[in-house]
Amino acid sequence: MSTSSNGHELPDAIKLKVYPLFLQLFPESLASFEAAVAGQQWAEARQLAHKMTGTLGALGTQSEVSDRLQDVRQAIKEEQPLEQINALYELFAVAAKQALTQVASFLQQSGG
């Protein structure tokens, strides 16, 4: 969760500025996305996935979270079977929750 799209480690000073915002905004987006997928509200799910992609991009990261989110977005776009979308969503949710834990841990250790 801490490497930039070019593979370099983000400076701690940048992490200390952007990670609190991530912790503030991302859980709400994650919950809304989960509800949209569960309710098969695909237009809403696509919009939320787009928003979360932007949030992850603003962190300057290329991570498992963004990869798993892209998998879900693609499955929705292709109108894949619900079971496939749900399975991909579960992989994304696990990665997202791990990322939130890592970010919180970094901030706690840094005194942020």
Order of alpha helices (4+ residues) and beta strands (2+ residues): alpha-alpha-alpha-alpha
